Amino acid sequence: MKVVSVNIGRPKTISWRGKDVQTGIYKNPVNEPIYLDIEDVQNDHVIDRRYHGGVDKACYLYAANHYSYWKEKYPHLSWNYGMFGENLTVDGFDENTIKIGSIYTLGEAKVQISRPRQPCYKLGIRFGDQRIIKQFVDSLLSGVYVRVLKPGHVKVNDEFILSEKNDRGISITELNMLLFHFDSTKHTELAKKAIEDPLVSDSDKKYFGNKIDK
């Protein structure tokens, strides 16, 4: 897996339900390396830290290979990497095989897979169509947030190299199933496995616990 684009966002004011709201989802490729820090990417703009940034969401990665899927659905858009609000666009990334808690070397940085993306209305505004929220959830092509264990610069052509696999962990796809497509007849054991995994975030564990209780 290799980084094909590094992307930075600038604050943009959008209109949502009659109110002006700022967002940093409008990211564009930059030529220089970006610096992954413990809670965010330096010089990027994290507007609402209730939902973005922080240790479990320090940097967002999305697969370059997913772009063709979305271009077919939205051919009228002007496409560039960073369209999904990702800081790093990675070629060869696969949610089915990458596990929560696994550790990767990424340029000068070392990162740990933490949480899949949970889309909000701002992605709908970015695409000019709120239907993409459901499409994004149903596709399971979520990308992933990472924890930054060792800060450092990342640039185009840096490789995303597995250094420590969480063999007993669950995949990004499995976590997406628990978040958005939970079925008590199919997923209860998987949810219990996620709750017992110390590398799954506490907020996700609470969510799974509520589902099992119901």
SENU-479197 format. One record per residue: residue in three letters; x, y, z of N, C-alpha, C, O, CB in turn. Coordinates in steps of 0.2 Angstrom, whole numbers, padded with zeros to 4 digits, always signed. Glycine has a CB too. Layout:
residues N
ALAXYZXYZXYZXYZXYZ ...
end
This chain:
residues 214
MET+0004-0006+0000+0000+0000+0000+0004+0006+0000+0010+0006+0003-0005+0000+0006 LYS+0002+0011-0004+0006+0017-0005+0002+0023-0004-0004+0023-0007+0010+0017-0011 VAL+0005+0029-0002+0001+0035-0001+0002+0038-0008+0007+0039-0011+0005+0040+0004 VAL-0004+0040-0011-0004+0043-0018-0006+0051-0017-0005+0054-0022-0010+0040-0022 SER-0009+0053-0011-0010+0060-0011-0010+0062-0003-0013+0058+0001-0017+0062-0014 VAL-0007+0068-0001-0008+0070+0005-0012+0077+0005-0011+0081+0000-0001+0072+0009 ASN-0017+0078+0009-0022+0083+0008-0023+0087+0015-0023+0084+0020-0029+0079+0006 ILE-0024+0093+0014-0026+0098+0019-0032+0102+0018-0033+0104+0012-0019+0103+0020 GLY-0036+0103+0023-0042+0107+0022-0041+0114+0025-0038+0115+0030-0047+0104+0026 ARG-0045+0119+0022-0045+0125+0024-0053+0127+0026-0057+0124+0024-0044+0131+0018 PRO-0054+0131+0031-0060+0132+0034-0065+0135+0028-0063+0139+0024-0060+0137+0040 LYS-0071+0132+0028-0076+0134+0023-0083+0135+0027-0085+0131+0030-0076+0129+0017 THR-0086+0140+0025-0093+0142+0028-0098+0139+0023-0098+0141+0017-0094+0149+0030 ILE-0102+0135+0026-0108+0132+0022-0114+0134+0025-0115+0135+0031-0107+0124+0021 SER-0120+0133+0022-0126+0134+0024-0130+0127+0026-0130+0123+0021-0131+0139+0020 TRP-0132+0127+0032-0136+0120+0034-0142+0122+0038-0141+0125+0043-0131+0116+0038 ARG-0148+0121+0035-0154+0122+0038-0155+0129+0041-0157+0130+0047-0155+0117+0044 GLY-0153+0134+0037-0154+0141+0038-0148+0144+0042-0149+0150+0044-0160+0142+0041 LYS-0143+0140+0044-0138+0142+0048-0131+0142+0044-0130+0137+0040-0137+0139+0055 ASP-0126+0147+0046-0120+0146+0043-0115+0142+0048-0115+0143+0054-0116+0153+0042 VAL-0112+0137+0045-0108+0132+0048-0101+0131+0045-0101+0131+0039-0112+0125+0049 GLN-0096+0131+0049-0089+0130+0047-0088+0123+0046-0090+0119+0050-0084+0134+0051 THR-0084+0121+0041-0081+0114+0041-0074+0114+0038-0072+0119+0034-0086+0110+0036 GLY-0071+0108+0039-0064+0107+0036-0064+0101+0032-0059+0099+0030-0059+0106+0042 ILE-0070+0099+0029-0070+0093+0025-0068+0095+0018-0066+0090+0014-0078+0091+0025 TYR-0067+0101+0016-0065+0103+0009-0057+0102+0009-0054+0107+0010-0068+0110+0007 LYS-0055+0096+0008-0048+0095+0008-0045+0095+0001-0049+0092-0004-0046+0089+0012 ASN-0039+0097-0001-0036+0097-0007-0029+0094-0007-0026+0095-0001-0036+0103-0011 PRO-0026+0091-0012-0019+0089-0012-0014+0094-0011-0016+0100-0014-0018+0085-0018 VAL-0009+0093-0007-0004+0098-0007+0003+0095-0009+0003+0088-0009-0003+0101+0001 ASN+0008+0099-0011+0014+0096-0013+0019+0094-0008+0023+0090-0009+0017+0101-0018 GLU+0019+0097-0002+0023+0096+0003+0021+0090+0008+0015+0089+0008+0025+0103+0007 PRO+0025+0087+0012+0023+0082+0017+0019+0085+0022+0019+0091+0023+0030+0079+0020 ILE+0015+0081+0025+0011+0083+0031+0013+0080+0037+0016+0075+0037+0003+0082+0029 TYR+0012+0083+0043+0014+0081+0049+0009+0078+0053+0004+0082+0055+0018+0086+0053 LEU+0009+0071+0054+0004+0068+0059+0006+0069+0066+0011+0067+0068+0004+0061+0057 ASP+0002+0073+0070+0003+0074+0077-0002+0069+0081-0006+0066+0078+0002+0081+0079 ILE-0001+0069+0087-0005+0065+0092-0012+0066+0091-0016+0061+0091-0003+0066+0099 GLU-0015+0072+0090-0022+0073+0090-0025+0076+0084-0031+0076+0083-0024+0078+0096 ASP-0020+0077+0079-0023+0080+0073-0017+0081+0068-0011+0079+0070-0026+0087+0073 VAL-0018+0083+0062-0013+0084+0057-0011+0091+0057-0016+0096+0056-0015+0082+0050 GLN-0005+0093+0058-0003+0100+0058-0005+0104+0052-0004+0101+0046+0005+0101+0059 ASN-0007+0110+0053-0009+0115+0048-0016+0113+0044-0018+0116+0040-0004+0115+0043 ASP-0019+0107+0047-0026+0105+0044-0030+0109+0049-0028+0112+0054-0027+0098+0045 HIS-0037+0109+0047-0042+0113+0051-0047+0108+0053-0051+0106+0050-0045+0119+0047 VAL-0047+0107+0060-0052+0103+0063-0057+0108+0067-0055+0111+0071-0049+0098+0068 ILE-0063+0108+0064-0068+0114+0066-0071+0111+0073-0072+0115+0078-0073+0115+0061 ASP-0074+0105+0072-0079+0103+0078-0075+0097+0081-0076+0092+0079-0086+0101+0076 ARG-0072+0098+0087-0068+0093+0090-0072+0088+0094-0070+0084+0097-0063+0096+0094 ARG-0079+0089+0094-0083+0084+0097-0083+0078+0093-0084+0072+0095-0090+0087+0098 TYR-0082+0079+0086-0083+0073+0082-0077+0072+0077-0076+0067+0074-0089+0075+0077 HIS-0072+0077+0078-0066+0076+0073-0060+0077+0077-0060+0081+0082-0066+0081+0067 GLY-0054+0075+0075-0048+0076+0079-0048+0072+0086-0053+0068+0087-0047+0083+0080 GLY-0043+0072+0089-0042+0069+0096-0038+0062+0095-0036+0061+0089-0049+0067+0098 VAL-0036+0059+0100-0032+0053+0100-0034+0048+0095-0030+0045+0091-0031+0051+0107 ASP-0041+0046+0096-0044+0041+0091-0045+0043+0084-0046+0038+0080-0050+0038+0095 LYS-0045+0049+0083-0046+0052+0076-0041+0057+0074-0043+0062+0071-0054+0055+0076 ALA-0035+0055+0075-0030+0060+0073-0029+0061+0066-0027+0067+0064-0023+0058+0076 CYS-0030+0056+0062-0029+0057+0055-0034+0052+0051-0035+0046+0054-0022+0055+0053 TYR-0036+0054+0046-0041+0050+0042-0038+0048+0035-0035+0052+0032-0048+0054+0041 LEU-0039+0041+0034-0036+0038+0028-0042+0035+0024-0047+0033+0026-0031+0032+0029 TYR-0041+0036+0017-0046+0033+0012-0043+0030+0006-0037+0032+0005-0051+0039+0010 ALA-0046+0025+0004-0043+0021-0002-0044+0024-0008-0049+0026-0010-0046+0014-0002 ALA-0038+0025-0012-0038+0028-0019-0042+0023-0023-0046+0025-0028-0031+0029-0021 ASN-0042+0017-0022-0046+0012-0026-0053+0012-0025-0057+0009-0030-0043+0005-0024 HIS-0056+0016-0020-0063+0016-0020-0066+0022-0024-0072+0023-0025-0065+0018-0013 TYR-0061+0026-0027-0064+0032-0030-0068+0031-0036-0072+0034-0038-0058+0037-0032 SER-0066+0025-0040-0069+0024-0046-0076+0022-0045-0081+0023-0049-0066+0018-0050 TYR-0078+0019-0039-0085+0017-0037-0089+0023-0036-0095+0023-0039-0085+0013-0030 TRP-0086+0028-0033-0090+0034-0032-0090+0039-0038-0095+0042-0039-0087+0038-0026 LYS-0085+0039-0042-0086+0043-0048-0091+0040-0053-0094+0044-0056-0079+0042-0052 GLU-0093+0034-0053-0098+0031-0057-0105+0034-0054-0110+0035-0058-0098+0024-0057 LYS-0106+0035-0048-0112+0037-0045-0112+0045-0045-0118+0048-0046-0112+0035-0037 TYR-0107+0048-0045-0107+0056-0046-0102+0058-0051-0097+0062-0050-0105+0059-0039 PRO-0104+0057-0057-0099+0059-0063-0099+0066-0064-0094+0069-0068-0101+0055-0069 HIS-0104+0070-0062-0104+0077-0063-0099+0081-0058-0098+0087-0060-0111+0080-0062 LEU-0097+0078-0053-0092+0082-0049-0086+0083-0051-0083+0079-0056-0092+0078-0042 SER-0082+0088-0049-0075+0089-0051-0071+0085-0046-0071+0087-0040-0073+0097-0051 TRP-0068+0080-0048-0065+0075-0043-0058+0077-0042-0054+0078-0047-0066+0068-0046 ASN-0056+0076-0036-0049+0077-0034-0048+0073-0027-0053+0072-0024-0046+0084-0033 TYR-0042+0070-0026-0041+0067-0019-0042+0071-0014-0041+0078-0014-0034+0064-0019 GLY-0045+0069-0008-0047+0073-0003-0054+0074-0002-0057+0077+0002-0043+0079-0003 MET-0058+0071-0007-0065+0072-0008-0069+0070-0002-0074+0072+0000-0068+0069-0014 PHE-0066+0065+0002-0070+0062+0007-0068+0065+0014-0070+0063+0019-0069+0054+0007 GLY-0064+0070+0013-0061+0073+0019-0055+0070+0022-0053+0071+0028-0066+0074+0025 GLU-0052+0065+0018-0046+0062+0021-0040+0066+0020-0039+0069+0015-0045+0055+0017 ASN-0035+0065+0025-0029+0068+0025-0024+0064+0020-0019+0067+0017-0026+0069+0031 LEU-0025+0057+0020-0021+0053+0016-0025+0048+0012-0029+0045+0014-0016+0049+0021 THR-0023+0048+0005-0027+0044+0001-0022+0038-0001-0016+0040-0003-0029+0048-0006 VAL-0024+0032+0000-0019+0026+0000-0021+0021-0005-0027+0019-0005-0019+0023+0007 ASP-0017+0020-0009-0018+0015-0014-0017+0008-0012-0013+0006-0008-0013+0016-0021 GLY-0022+0003-0013-0022-0004-0011-0025-0005-0004-0025-0010-0001-0015-0006-0011 PHE-0028+0000-0001-0031+0000+0006-0038-0004+0005-0042-0003+0001-0033+0007+0009 ASP-0039-0009+0010-0044-0014+0010-0047-0015+0017-0044-0017+0021-0042-0020+0007 GLU-0053-0012+0018-0057-0012+0024-0058-0020+0027-0058-0021+0032-0063-0009+0024 ASN-0058-0024+0022-0060-0031+0023-0054-0035+0027-0055-0039+0031-0061-0035+0017 THR-0048-0032+0026-0042-0036+0028-0038-0032+0034-0034-0035+0037-0037-0037+0023 ILE-0039-0026+0034-0036-0022+0039-0039-0022+0046-0045-0021+0046-0035-0014+0037 LYS-0036-0023+0051-0039-0025+0058-0038-0019+0062-0033-0016+0063-0036-0031+0061 ILE-0043-0018+0066-0043-0013+0072-0037-0015+0076-0037-0020+0079-0050-0012+0075 GLY-0033-0010+0078-0028-0011+0083-0021-0013+0080-0016-0013+0083-0030-0017+0087 SER-0021-0015+0073-0015-0016+0070-0011-0010+0069-0013-0004+0069-0016-0019+0063 ILE-0004-0010+0069+0000-0005+0069+0004-0005+0062+0006-0010+0060+0005-0005+0075 TYR+0005+0001+0059+0008+0002+0053+0013+0008+0053+0013+0013+0057+0003+0004+0047 THR+0019+0007+0049+0023+0012+0048+0021+0016+0042+0019+0013+0037+0031+0010+0047 LEU+0021+0023+0043+0019+0027+0038+0023+0033+0037+0022+0038+0041+0011+0029+0039 GLY+0028+0033+0032+0033+0038+0032+0037+0038+0038+0039+0033+0041+0030+0045+0031 GLU+0038+0044+0042+0041+0045+0048+0037+0043+0054+0039+0042+0059+0044+0052+0049 ALA+0030+0042+0053+0026+0041+0058+0024+0033+0059+0026+0029+0055+0019+0045+0057 LYS+0021+0032+0065+0019+0025+0066+0012+0026+0069+0010+0030+0073+0023+0022+0072 VAL+0007+0023+0066+0000+0024+0067-0003+0017+0069-0001+0012+0067-0004+0027+0061 GLN-0009+0018+0072-0013+0012+0074-0020+0013+0072-0023+0018+0073-0013+0011+0082 ILE-0023+0007+0068-0030+0008+0066-0035+0008+0072-0034+0004+0076-0031+0001+0061 SER-0039+0013+0071-0043+0014+0077-0051+0014+0076-0054+0010+0079-0042+0021+0080 ARG-0053+0018+0071-0061+0018+0070-0063+0019+0063-0059+0023+0059-0064+0024+0075 PRO-0068+0016+0060-0070+0018+0054-0074+0025+0054-0076+0027+0059-0075+0013+0051 ARG-0075+0028+0048-0078+0034+0047-0085+0033+0048-0088+0029+0045-0076+0037+0040 GLN-0088+0038+0052-0096+0038+0053-0098+0045+0049-0097+0050+0052-0098+0038+0060 PRO-0101+0045+0043-0102+0051+0040-0108+0055+0043-0112+0053+0046-0104+0049+0032 CYS-0107+0062+0042-0112+0066+0044-0115+0070+0038-0112+0069+0032-0110+0071+0049 TYR-0119+0075+0039-0122+0079+0034-0117+0083+0030-0118+0085+0024-0127+0084+0037 LYS-0111+0084+0033-0106+0088+0029-0103+0085+0023-0101+0088+0018-0100+0090+0034 LEU-0103+0078+0023-0101+0074+0017-0107+0075+0012-0105+0076+0006-0100+0067+0019 GLY-0113+0075+0014-0118+0077+0009-0118+0083+0006-0119+0084+0000-0125+0076+0013 ILE-0116+0088+0010-0115+0095+0007-0109+0095+0002-0109+0098-0003-0114+0100+0012 ARG-0104+0092+0004-0098+0091+0000-0099+0088-0007-0097+0090-0012-0092+0087+0003 PHE-0104+0083-0007-0106+0080-0013-0112+0083-0016-0114+0081-0022-0107+0073-0012 GLY-0115+0088-0013-0121+0091-0016-0127+0086-0016-0132+0087-0020-0120+0093-0023 ASP-0127+0081-0011-0133+0076-0011-0132+0072-0005-0128+0069-0004-0132+0071-0018 GLN-0137+0073-0001-0137+0070+0006-0138+0062+0005-0137+0059+0010-0143+0073+0010 ARG-0140+0060+0000-0141+0053-0001-0134+0049-0001-0134+0043+0001-0144+0051-0008 ILE-0129+0053-0001-0122+0049-0001-0121+0047+0006-0117+0042+0007-0117+0054-0003 ILE-0125+0049+0011-0124+0047+0018-0126+0040+0019-0122+0035+0021-0128+0051+0023 LYS-0132+0038+0016-0134+0031+0016-0130+0027+0012-0128+0021+0013-0141+0030+0014 GLN-0128+0029+0006-0124+0026+0001-0117+0024+0004-0115+0019+0003-0123+0030-0005 PHE-0114+0029+0007-0108+0028+0011-0108+0022+0016-0104+0018+0016-0105+0035+0014 VAL-0113+0023+0020-0114+0018+0025-0115+0011+0022-0112+0006+0024-0120+0019+0030 ASP-0119+0010+0017-0121+0004+0014-0115+0001+0010-0115-0005+0010-0127+0005+0009 SER-0111+0005+0008-0105+0003+0004-0100-0001+0008-0096-0005+0005-0102+0008+0000 LEU-0100+0001+0014-0094-0002+0019-0087+0001+0017-0082-0002+0019-0094-0009+0019 LEU-0087+0005+0012-0081+0008+0010-0079+0015+0014-0080+0020+0012-0081+0010+0002 SER-0078+0013+0020-0078+0019+0025-0071+0023+0026-0071+0028+0029-0080+0016+0032 GLY-0066+0019+0024-0059+0022+0026-0058+0021+0034-0062+0018+0037-0059+0030+0024 VAL-0053+0024+0036-0052+0023+0044-0048+0029+0047-0044+0032+0044-0048+0016+0045 TYR-0050+0030+0053-0046+0034+0057-0040+0030+0060-0040+0024+0061-0050+0038+0063 VAL-0035+0034+0062-0029+0031+0065-0027+0035+0071-0028+0041+0072-0023+0030+0060 ARG-0024+0031+0076-0021+0034+0082-0013+0035+0080-0010+0031+0076-0021+0030+0088 VAL-0010+0041+0081-0003+0042+0080+0001+0040+0086+0001+0044+0091-0002+0049+0078 LEU+0004+0035+0085+0009+0032+0091+0015+0036+0091+0019+0037+0096+0010+0025+0090 LYS+0018+0037+0085+0024+0041+0084+0023+0046+0079+0022+0045+0073+0030+0036+0082 PRO+0023+0053+0081+0022+0058+0076+0027+0058+0070+0033+0056+0072+0022+0065+0079 GLY+0026+0061+0065+0031+0062+0059+0028+0064+0053+0022+0064+0052+0034+0055+0058 HIS+0032+0066+0048+0030+0068+0042+0028+0062+0037+0031+0057+0038+0035+0072+0038 VAL+0023+0063+0033+0021+0058+0028+0020+0062+0021+0018+0068+0021+0014+0055+0030 LYS+0023+0059+0016+0023+0062+0009+0020+0057+0004+0020+0051+0005+0030+0065+0007 VAL+0019+0059-0002+0017+0055-0007+0022+0050-0009+0028+0052-0009+0015+0059-0014 ASN+0020+0044-0010+0024+0038-0012+0027+0035-0005+0030+0029-0006+0030+0040-0016 ASP+0026+0037+0001+0027+0034+0007+0023+0027+0007+0017+0027+0005+0026+0038+0013 GLU+0026+0022+0009+0022+0016+0010+0019+0015+0017+0021+0017+0022+0027+0010+0008 PHE+0013+0011+0016+0009+0010+0022+0011+0003+0024+0008-0002+0021+0001+0011+0021 ILE+0015+0002+0029+0018-0005+0030+0016-0008+0037+0017-0005+0042+0026-0004+0029 LEU+0013-0014+0036+0011-0017+0043+0017-0019+0047+0022-0022+0044+0007-0023+0041 SER+0017-0017+0053+0023-0018+0058+0020-0023+0063+0024-0026+0066+0026-0012+0060 GLU+0014-0023+0065+0011-0027+0071+0004-0028+0070+0000-0023+0070+0013-0023+0078 LYS+0002-0034+0068-0005-0036+0066-0008-0038+0073-0006-0042+0077-0005-0041+0061 ASN-0015-0035+0073-0019-0037+0079-0023-0044+0077-0029-0043+0074-0024-0032+0081 ASP-0020-0049+0077-0022-0056+0074-0029-0057+0077-0033-0060+0073-0018-0061+0076 ARG-0031-0056+0083-0037-0058+0086-0042-0052+0086-0048-0052+0088-0036-0059+0094 GLY-0040-0047+0082-0045-0041+0082-0050-0042+0076-0050-0047+0073-0041-0035+0080 ILE-0054-0037+0076-0059-0037+0070-0058-0032+0065-0054-0028+0066-0066-0035+0073 SER-0060-0034+0059-0058-0029+0053-0062-0023+0053-0067-0022+0057-0059-0033+0047 ILE-0060-0018+0049-0064-0012+0048-0071-0014+0046-0076-0011+0048-0060-0007+0043 THR-0072-0018+0041-0078-0020+0038-0083-0023+0044-0088-0021+0044-0077-0025+0033 GLU-0080-0027+0048-0084-0030+0053-0086-0025+0058-0092-0025+0061-0080-0036+0057 LEU-0082-0020+0060-0084-0015+0064-0089-0010+0061-0094-0008+0064-0078-0010+0066 ASN-0089-0009+0054-0094-0006+0051-0101-0010+0051-0106-0006+0052-0092-0005+0044 MET-0101-0016+0051-0107-0020+0051-0110-0019+0058-0116-0019+0059-0105-0028+0050 LEU-0106-0019+0064-0108-0018+0070-0111-0011+0071-0116-0010+0075-0103-0019+0075 LEU-0108-0006+0068-0110+0001+0069-0117+0002+0065-0121+0006+0068-0105+0006+0067 PHE-0117+0000+0059-0123+0002+0055-0128-0004+0053-0133-0002+0050-0120+0005+0049 HIS-0126-0010+0053-0130-0015+0051-0131-0021+0056-0131-0027+0054-0127-0018+0044 PHE-0131-0019+0062-0131-0024+0067-0138-0028+0067-0143-0026+0066-0131-0021+0074 ASP-0137-0035+0067-0142-0040+0067-0141-0045+0073-0136-0048+0073-0143-0044+0060 SER-0145-0045+0078-0144-0049+0084-0144-0056+0082-0141-0060+0086-0149-0047+0089 THR-0146-0058+0077-0146-0065+0075-0140-0067+0072-0138-0073+0071-0152-0067+0070 LYS-0136-0062+0070-0129-0063+0066-0123-0061+0070-0118-0064+0069-0130-0060+0059 HIS-0124-0055+0073-0118-0051+0075-0117-0051+0083-0112-0047+0085-0119-0044+0073 THR-0121-0054+0087-0120-0054+0094-0113-0056+0096-0110-0053+0100-0125-0058+0098 GLU-0111-0062+0094-0104-0064+0096-0099-0059+0093-0094-0058+0097-0103-0071+0093 LEU-0099-0057+0087-0094-0052+0085-0094-0046+0089-0089-0043+0091-0096-0050+0078 ALA-0100-0043+0092-0101-0037+0096-0097-0039+0103-0094-0035+0105-0108-0035+0097 LYS-0098-0045+0105-0095-0047+0112-0087-0047+0111-0083-0045+0115-0097-0054+0114 LYS-0085-0049+0105-0078-0050+0103-0075-0042+0103-0069-0041+0106-0077-0053+0097 ALA-0079-0038+0100-0077-0031+0100-0076-0028+0107-0072-0024+0108-0081-0027+0095 ILE-0081-0029+0111-0081-0026+0118-0075-0029+0122-0073-0025+0126-0088-0028+0121 GLU-0073-0035+0121-0068-0038+0124-0061-0036+0122-0056-0037+0125-0068-0045+0124 ASP-0061-0033+0116-0054-0031+0113-0052-0024+0116-0056-0019+0115-0055-0030+0105 PRO-0046-0024+0119-0044-0017+0122-0042-0012+0117-0041-0006+0119-0038-0019+0127 LEU-0042-0014+0111-0040-0009+0106-0046-0006+0102-0045-0001+0098-0035-0012+0101 VAL-0052-0008+0103-0058-0005+0101-0059+0001+0105-0059+0000+0111-0064-0010+0100 SER-0061+0007+0102-0062+0013+0106-0068+0012+0111-0073+0008+0110-0064+0019+0102 ASP-0068+0015+0117-0073+0015+0122-0080+0017+0120-0085+0014+0122-0071+0019+0128 SER-0080+0022+0116-0086+0024+0113-0090+0019+0109-0096+0018+0109-0086+0031+0109 ASP-0086+0016+0105-0089+0010+0101-0091+0005+0105-0096+0002+0104-0083+0008+0096 LYS-0087+0003+0110-0089-0002+0115-0096-0001+0118-0100-0005+0119-0084-0004+0120 LYS-0097+0005+0120-0103+0007+0123-0109+0006+0118-0114+0004+0120-0103+0015+0126 TYR-0108+0008+0112-0113+0008+0107-0115+0000+0106-0120-0001+0105-0110+0011+0100 PHE-0110-0004+0106-0111-0011+0105-0115-0014+0111-0119-0018+0110-0104-0015+0103 GLY-0113-0012+0117-0116-0014+0123-0123-0013+0123-0127-0017+0125-0113-0011+0129 ASN-0125-0007+0120-0132-0005+0120-0136-0009+0115-0142-0011+0117-0133+0003+0118 LYS-0133-0011+0110-0136-0015+0105-0137-0022+0108-0143-0025+0107-0132-0016+0098 ILE-0132-0025+0111-0133-0031+0114-0139-0031+0119-0143-0036+0120-0127-0034+0117 ASP-0139-0026+0124-0144-0026+0129-0151-0025+0126-0156-0028+0129-0143-0019+0133 LYS-0152-0022+0120-0158-0022+0117-0161-0029+0114-0166-0029+0111-0158-0017+0111 
end
